[in-house]
Amino acid sequence: MHLFIYNIFLSLYAVGIRITSLWNPKARLWRNGRKNIWAELEKIGAEGRGQKAESETGDRKLIWMHCSSLGEFEQGRPVLEAIKQQYPNAKTLLTFFSPSGYEVRKNNSGADYVMYLPMDSKKNARKFIDLVQPSLVIWIKYEYWFYYLTELKKKQVPLLLVSGIFRPDQPFFKWYGRLHWYMLESFNHLFVQTDQSKDLLRTIGFANNVSVSGDTRFDRVVQIAEQFKPIDLIEQFCGNSQVIVAGSTWPEDEEEMDHYANTHPDIKFIIAPHEINEEHLKEIEKLFKHTIRFSKLAAHLSPSPRPVARNKQLPSEETKPNTLIIDNIGMLSKLYKYATITYIGGGFGNDGVHNVLEAAVYGKPVVHGPVYEKYIEAIELVQAGGAFVINTALELEKTCNDLLTDTGKYQVNCQSARDYVYNKKGATEKIIAYIQENRLLTS
């Protein structure tokens, strides 16, 4: 019965995507990106057979990592890079379900092959795995596809869950969760983020193959911070001003911030919205009085082949914008370095706050909205004193003013944020140690 309902869900999802793609760009990318997927997989299969034939031992290793979206990729990336370092001759395949992951990382992921995951079905799962013939499969955090997972178990392919997080409200822990239990039974080992997740899994019979490794995102943000390279245009914009960097914002976040930005022209604001479509960018420009887009700032300050243009400067102090709108993808994790205070968006929406760790790793206080209960790192960062929750624009103004004027308190909050992140790193090492100890990639 549960499998019947699951198959109905898959059918409805496919129909919904087909209809939605008529007007929705993301749905169109989702659908169009899968049109030539089997031809791409045939090539991977052919290359794999060629590698086996050329190898003296007839051995060929391919590691398949699946991520739902861009956020999960950032969690999986430290593990992917560590595997490439430890096993340089192995090939890596990275799959995404969502366009927000694939479209950003299809040309810059560190993997040998990058593609969309075909829609789950018994036929697709068997065909995909037969073509790819993975030696090891790593699933990142979320998204459980029944036919893929059970087919891997059937073929006895080692399968690991990385950075798993479990809550009592999930189907695994409900009376109707048997199908989800089957999926969990497909994993050889479950690396979870918290003791609470491990305890929950124990209540449904999973104990011997579960360990608390922590969250690999901590390793990733530390890596980004320690490899930081300055961005000249951002430094020119910030100057010696106090700076508030607002990342992954939605309209609800921007509506809480505009009054503070408009009444504090001496403070520089950098807004990196979650969606950078033209309509959203124009809405931000309506809310904030003195703005400039990053693309226009770059054009204004970039060297010109004409000598007369080389002395271009920003506008005078009277007209100089205090709000910079980031209209590209990929800069955000570096921008937090320039912040005095950081604001993380999403906390006023149903899905909750976005990644607080990218900001906290630089030792910068984090401010966000009230919806964050699904994210253990956000909860713990608040408890550690490195983050502050606001419910209104007035609370935002008071929180920022307190941080900007009380130097002693500010320094304590900065240190709390940084310490929280650095004390949590190390998950990647535990996962790689398991792979080595169990000889999952050793003939």
C-alpha positions as CSV (number, residue, x, y, z in Angstrom):
1,M,0.0,0.0,0.0
2,H,2.8,2.4,0.9
3,L,4.7,1.7,-2.3
4,F,1.5,2.2,-4.3
5,I,1.1,5.7,-2.8
6,Y,4.7,6.4,-3.4
7,N,4.3,5.5,-7.1
8,I,1.3,7.8,-7.4
9,F,3.4,10.6,-5.9
10,L,6.1,10.0,-8.5
11,S,3.5,10.1,-11.3
12,L,1.9,13.2,-10.0
13,Y,5.3,14.9,-9.5
14,A,6.3,14.2,-13.1
15,V,3.0,15.5,-14.5
16,G,3.3,18.6,-12.3
17,I,6.8,19.3,-13.5
18,R,5.7,19.0,-17.1
19,I,2.8,21.4,-16.6
20,T,4.7,23.9,-14.4
21,S,7.6,24.0,-16.9
22,L,5.3,25.8,-19.3
23,W,5.8,29.0,-17.3
24,N,8.3,28.3,-14.5
25,P,12.0,28.6,-15.4
26,K,13.2,26.3,-12.6
27,A,10.8,23.6,-13.6
28,R,11.9,24.0,-17.3
29,L,15.5,23.6,-16.3
30,W,14.6,20.5,-14.2
31,R,12.8,18.9,-17.2
32,N,15.2,20.0,-20.0
33,G,18.2,19.0,-18.0
34,R,17.1,15.4,-18.0
35,K,16.4,15.0,-21.8
36,N,19.8,13.7,-22.7
37,I,20.6,12.0,-19.4
38,W,20.7,8.5,-20.7
39,A,23.1,9.3,-23.5
40,E,25.4,10.9,-21.0
41,L,25.2,7.8,-18.8
42,E,26.0,5.5,-21.7
43,K,29.2,7.5,-22.2
44,I,30.1,7.1,-18.5
45,G,29.4,3.3,-18.8
46,A,31.5,3.0,-21.9
47,E,34.4,4.9,-20.3
48,G,34.1,2.7,-17.2
49,R,34.3,-0.5,-19.3
50,G,37.3,1.0,-21.2
51,Q,39.1,1.7,-17.9
52,K,38.5,-1.8,-16.7
53,A,39.9,-3.3,-19.9
54,E,43.0,-1.1,-19.7
55,S,43.6,-1.8,-16.0
56,E,46.1,-4.6,-15.2
57,T,43.8,-5.7,-12.4
58,G,40.5,-5.1,-14.2
59,D,39.6,-2.8,-11.4
60,R,37.9,0.6,-11.7
61,K,36.5,2.7,-8.9
62,L,33.7,5.2,-9.3
63,I,32.2,7.1,-6.3
64,W,28.7,8.4,-6.8
65,M,27.6,11.3,-4.5
66,H,24.0,12.5,-4.6
67,C,22.9,15.9,-3.4
68,S,19.4,17.3,-3.5
69,S,20.5,20.9,-4.1
70,L,23.3,23.4,-3.7
71,G,23.2,23.4,0.1
72,E,23.7,19.7,0.2
73,F,26.5,19.9,-2.2
74,E,28.3,22.3,0.1
75,Q,27.9,19.7,2.8
76,G,29.2,16.9,0.6
77,R,32.0,18.8,-1.0
78,P,34.6,18.3,1.8
79,V,34.0,14.6,1.6
80,L,34.2,14.6,-2.2
81,E,37.5,16.5,-2.1
82,A,39.0,14.3,0.6
83,I,38.1,11.2,-1.4
84,K,39.8,12.6,-4.5
85,Q,42.9,13.3,-2.4
86,Q,43.0,9.9,-0.8
87,Y,42.0,8.0,-4.0
88,P,43.3,10.1,-6.9
89,N,42.7,7.3,-9.5
90,A,39.0,7.0,-8.7
91,K,36.4,8.7,-10.7
92,T,33.6,10.7,-9.1
93,L,30.0,11.2,-10.3
94,L,27.9,14.0,-8.7
95,T,24.2,14.0,-9.2
96,F,21.6,16.7,-8.3
97,F,17.9,16.6,-8.1
98,S,17.3,20.4,-8.1
99,P,18.4,22.9,-10.8
100,S,19.7,25.2,-8.0
101,G,22.5,22.7,-7.4
102,Y,23.2,21.5,-10.9
103,E,23.0,24.8,-12.8
104,V,25.5,26.4,-10.4
105,R,28.0,23.5,-10.1
106,K,27.8,21.7,-13.5
107,N,31.1,23.3,-14.6
108,N,32.8,23.8,-11.2
109,S,32.2,21.0,-8.8
110,G,35.5,19.0,-8.6
111,A,33.7,15.9,-9.8
112,D,34.6,14.0,-13.0
113,Y,30.9,13.8,-14.0
114,V,28.0,16.0,-13.0
115,M,24.4,15.5,-14.0
116,Y,20.8,15.4,-12.9
117,L,19.4,12.3,-11.2
118,P,16.7,10.7,-13.4
119,M,13.3,10.5,-11.8
120,D,13.0,7.6,-9.4
121,S,11.4,4.4,-10.8
122,K,12.3,0.7,-10.7
123,K,13.4,0.8,-14.3
124,N,15.4,4.0,-14.1
125,A,17.2,3.0,-10.9
126,R,18.2,-0.4,-12.3
127,K,19.4,1.1,-15.6
128,F,21.3,4.0,-13.9
129,I,23.2,1.7,-11.5
130,D,23.9,-0.9,-14.2
131,L,25.5,1.8,-16.4
132,V,27.4,3.7,-13.7
133,Q,28.5,0.6,-11.7
134,P,29.5,2.6,-8.6
135,S,32.0,1.2,-6.1
136,L,30.7,3.5,-3.3
137,V,27.6,5.7,-3.0
138,I,27.3,8.7,-0.7
139,W,23.9,10.3,0.0
140,I,24.0,13.8,1.5
141,K,21.6,14.7,4.4
142,Y,18.1,14.6,2.8
143,E,16.1,13.1,0.0
144,Y,15.3,9.4,0.0
145,W,14.4,7.7,-3.3
146,F,13.1,4.3,-2.7
147,Y,14.0,2.5,-5.9
148,Y,17.5,3.9,-6.1
149,L,18.3,3.0,-2.5
150,T,16.8,-0.5,-2.5
151,E,18.5,-1.3,-5.9
152,L,21.8,-0.4,-4.4
153,K,21.2,-2.7,-1.5
154,K,20.1,-5.5,-3.8
155,K,23.4,-5.1,-5.7
156,Q,25.3,-4.9,-2.5
157,V,26.9,-1.5,-3.3
158,P,28.2,0.2,-0.2
159,L,25.9,3.1,0.7
160,L,26.6,5.9,3.2
161,L,24.4,8.7,4.5
162,V,26.4,11.8,5.4
163,S,25.3,14.6,7.7
164,G,21.9,13.1,8.3
165,I,19.5,14.9,10.6
166,F,16.4,13.3,12.0
167,R,13.4,14.9,13.8
168,P,10.3,13.2,15.5
169,D,8.0,14.8,13.0
170,Q,9.5,12.9,10.0
171,P,7.8,9.9,8.5
172,F,10.5,7.5,9.8
173,F,9.0,7.8,13.2
174,K,5.3,7.6,12.4
175,W,3.1,4.6,12.1
176,Y,2.9,5.0,8.4
177,G,6.7,5.1,8.0
178,R,7.5,1.6,6.9
179,L,8.5,2.6,3.4
180,H,11.0,5.0,4.9
181,W,12.4,2.3,7.2
182,Y,13.0,0.2,4.1
183,M,15.0,3.0,2.6
184,L,17.1,3.5,5.8
185,E,17.8,-0.3,5.8
186,S,19.6,0.2,2.5
187,F,22.4,2.2,4.1
188,N,25.5,0.4,5.3
189,H,26.2,3.3,7.7
190,L,24.4,6.4,8.8
191,F,26.6,9.4,9.8
192,V,24.3,11.8,11.7
193,Q,24.8,15.3,13.0
194,T,23.5,14.9,16.6
195,D,23.0,12.6,19.5
196,Q,19.3,13.3,19.3
197,S,19.2,11.9,15.7
198,K,21.1,8.8,16.9
199,D,18.7,8.3,19.8
200,L,15.7,8.7,17.5
201,L,17.0,6.1,15.1
202,R,17.5,3.7,17.9
203,T,13.8,3.8,18.7
204,I,13.1,2.2,15.3
205,G,15.8,-0.4,15.5
206,F,18.8,1.4,14.0
207,A,21.7,1.3,16.4
208,N,24.7,-0.7,15.2
209,N,25.2,1.2,12.0
210,V,24.7,4.7,13.2
211,S,27.4,7.1,14.5
212,V,27.5,10.8,15.3
213,S,30.0,12.5,13.1
214,G,28.7,16.0,13.2
215,D,28.0,18.2,10.1
216,T,30.5,18.4,7.3
217,R,29.3,21.9,6.6
218,F,31.5,23.0,9.5
219,D,34.5,21.6,7.6
220,R,33.4,23.4,4.5
221,V,32.9,26.8,5.9
222,V,36.2,26.7,7.8
223,Q,37.9,25.7,4.5
224,I,36.3,28.7,2.7
225,A,37.3,31.1,5.5
226,E,40.9,29.9,5.6
227,Q,41.2,30.2,1.8
228,F,39.7,33.7,1.7
229,K,41.0,36.1,-1.0
230,P,40.1,39.8,-0.9
231,I,37.6,41.3,-3.3
232,D,38.8,44.7,-4.3
233,L,35.5,46.1,-5.4
234,I,33.9,45.2,-2.1
235,E,36.7,46.7,-0.1
236,Q,36.3,50.0,-2.1
237,F,32.6,50.0,-1.4
238,C,33.0,49.3,2.3
239,G,35.8,51.8,3.0
240,N,36.1,52.4,6.7
241,S,32.4,52.1,7.4
242,Q,30.6,49.7,9.6
243,V,29.0,47.1,7.4
244,I,25.9,44.9,7.6
245,V,25.9,42.0,5.1
246,A,22.5,40.4,4.5
247,G,22.7,37.0,2.8
248,S,20.1,34.8,1.2
249,T,17.4,37.3,1.8
250,W,13.7,37.0,0.7
251,P,11.3,40.0,0.3
252,E,10.1,39.4,3.9
253,D,13.7,40.0,5.2
254,E,14.2,43.0,3.0
255,E,11.0,44.6,4.3
256,E,12.4,44.3,7.8
257,M,15.7,45.9,6.9
258,D,14.9,48.8,4.5
259,H,14.0,51.4,7.2
260,Y,17.2,50.8,9.1
261,A,19.3,51.1,5.9
262,N,17.5,54.2,4.7
263,T,17.9,56.0,8.1
264,H,21.5,55.0,8.6
265,P,23.4,56.3,5.5
266,D,26.7,56.1,7.4
267,I,26.4,52.3,7.6
268,K,27.1,50.2,4.5
269,F,24.7,47.5,3.6
270,I,25.4,44.6,1.3
271,I,22.4,42.6,0.2
272,A,22.8,39.2,-1.5
273,P,19.2,38.0,-2.2
274,H,18.3,34.4,-2.5
275,E,16.7,35.0,-5.9
276,I,18.4,37.4,-8.3
277,N,15.8,37.6,-11.0
278,E,15.2,41.1,-12.4
279,E,11.8,41.5,-10.8
280,H,13.2,40.9,-7.3
281,L,16.2,43.2,-7.9
282,K,13.9,46.0,-8.9
283,E,11.8,45.4,-5.7
284,I,14.9,45.8,-3.6
285,E,15.8,49.0,-5.4
286,K,12.4,50.4,-4.6
287,L,12.7,49.5,-0.9
288,F,16.2,50.9,-0.4
289,K,16.8,54.5,-1.3
290,H,20.5,54.6,-2.1
291,T,21.5,51.4,-4.0
292,I,23.9,50.3,-6.6
293,R,24.1,46.8,-8.2
294,F,27.4,45.0,-8.0
295,S,27.5,44.6,-11.8
296,K,27.1,48.4,-12.2
297,L,29.7,49.0,-9.5
298,A,32.1,46.7,-11.4
299,A,31.5,48.5,-14.6
300,H,31.9,51.9,-12.9
301,L,35.3,51.1,-11.3
302,S,36.8,48.6,-13.8
303,P,39.7,49.9,-16.0
304,S,38.7,51.2,-19.4
305,P,40.8,50.9,-22.6
306,R,40.3,54.7,-23.0
307,P,42.7,56.8,-20.9
308,V,40.1,59.4,-20.2
309,A,38.0,56.8,-18.2
310,R,40.8,55.5,-15.9
311,N,40.2,58.0,-13.2
312,K,36.6,57.0,-12.7
313,Q,35.5,57.1,-9.0
314,L,32.4,56.4,-7.0
315,P,29.9,59.3,-6.8
316,S,30.5,62.1,-4.2
317,E,29.8,61.6,-0.6
318,E,26.4,63.3,-0.9
319,T,25.2,60.9,-3.6
320,K,27.2,57.8,-2.8
321,P,25.0,54.7,-2.3
322,N,25.1,52.9,1.0
323,T,23.4,49.7,-0.2
324,L,25.1,47.3,-2.6
325,I,22.9,44.7,-4.2
326,I,24.7,41.5,-5.3
327,D,23.3,40.4,-8.6
328,N,25.4,37.3,-9.1
329,I,25.8,33.9,-7.5
330,G,28.9,32.6,-5.8
331,M,30.2,35.6,-3.8
332,L,28.2,35.3,-0.6
333,S,30.4,33.1,1.5
334,K,33.3,35.6,1.0
335,L,31.2,38.7,1.6
336,Y,30.6,37.9,5.3
337,K,34.3,38.5,5.9
338,Y,33.6,42.2,5.4
339,A,30.7,42.4,7.8
340,T,30.5,44.1,11.1
341,I,27.2,42.3,11.6
342,T,25.6,39.6,9.4
343,Y,22.0,39.0,8.7
344,I,20.8,35.6,7.4
345,G,17.6,35.5,5.4
346,G,14.8,32.9,5.4
347,G,13.8,33.3,9.0
348,F,10.5,34.9,8.1
349,G,9.5,32.2,5.7
350,N,8.0,28.7,6.2
351,D,11.2,26.9,5.2
352,G,13.3,28.7,7.8
353,V,16.7,30.4,8.1
354,H,19.4,29.7,5.6
355,N,23.1,28.8,6.4
356,V,24.2,30.7,9.5
357,L,27.6,29.0,9.5
358,E,29.0,30.8,6.5
359,A,28.8,34.0,8.5
360,A,29.7,32.7,12.0
361,V,33.0,31.2,10.8
362,Y,34.4,34.7,10.4
363,G,33.6,35.6,14.0
364,K,30.7,37.9,13.1
365,P,27.5,38.1,15.1
366,V,24.5,36.6,13.2
367,V,21.0,38.1,13.2
368,H,18.0,36.3,11.7
369,G,14.2,35.9,11.8
370,P,12.1,33.7,14.2
371,V,11.7,30.5,12.0
372,Y,14.8,28.4,12.7
373,E,13.6,25.5,14.8
374,K,14.5,22.9,12.1
375,Y,18.1,23.8,12.1
376,I,20.2,22.6,15.0
377,E,23.2,24.8,14.1
378,A,21.0,27.9,14.2
379,I,19.6,26.8,17.6
380,E,23.0,26.1,19.0
381,L,24.5,29.3,17.7
382,V,21.8,31.3,19.4
383,Q,22.4,29.3,22.6
384,A,26.2,30.0,22.3
385,G,25.7,33.7,22.1
386,G,26.8,34.1,18.5
387,A,23.3,34.7,17.0
388,F,20.3,36.9,17.7
389,V,16.7,36.3,16.8
390,I,14.5,39.2,15.7
391,N,10.7,39.3,15.1
392,T,10.2,42.9,13.9
393,A,12.1,45.8,12.2
394,L,12.2,47.5,15.6
395,E,14.0,44.5,17.2
396,L,16.4,44.4,14.2
397,E,17.3,48.1,14.8
398,K,17.7,47.7,18.5
399,T,19.9,44.5,18.1
400,C,22.1,46.2,15.5
401,N,22.5,49.4,17.5
402,D,23.4,47.4,20.7
403,L,26.1,45.5,18.8
404,L,27.5,48.6,17.1
405,T,27.7,50.6,20.2
406,D,28.7,48.2,22.9
407,T,32.3,47.2,22.0
408,G,32.7,44.7,24.8
409,K,29.5,42.8,24.2
410,Y,30.3,42.8,20.5
411,Q,33.7,41.2,20.9
412,V,32.2,38.5,23.1
413,N,29.5,37.7,20.5
414,C,32.1,37.6,17.7
415,Q,34.3,35.2,19.7
416,S,31.3,33.0,20.5
417,A,30.3,32.7,16.9
418,R,33.8,31.7,15.7
419,D,34.4,29.3,18.6
420,Y,31.1,27.6,17.9
421,V,32.0,26.8,14.3
422,Y,35.6,25.8,14.9
423,N,34.7,23.5,17.8
424,K,32.4,21.6,15.6
425,K,34.7,20.8,12.6
426,G,36.1,17.3,12.0
427,A,33.1,15.3,10.5
428,T,34.9,14.7,7.2
429,E,37.9,13.0,8.9
430,K,35.5,10.6,10.7
431,I,33.8,9.6,7.4
432,I,37.1,9.1,5.5
433,A,38.4,7.1,8.4
434,Y,35.4,4.8,8.2
435,I,35.8,4.3,4.4
436,Q,39.5,3.4,4.9
437,E,39.0,1.2,7.9
438,N,36.2,-0.8,6.1
439,R,38.3,-0.9,2.9
440,L,35.3,0.3,0.9
441,L,37.5,1.6,-1.9
442,T,40.3,-1.0,-1.6
443,S,40.3,-4.1,-3.8
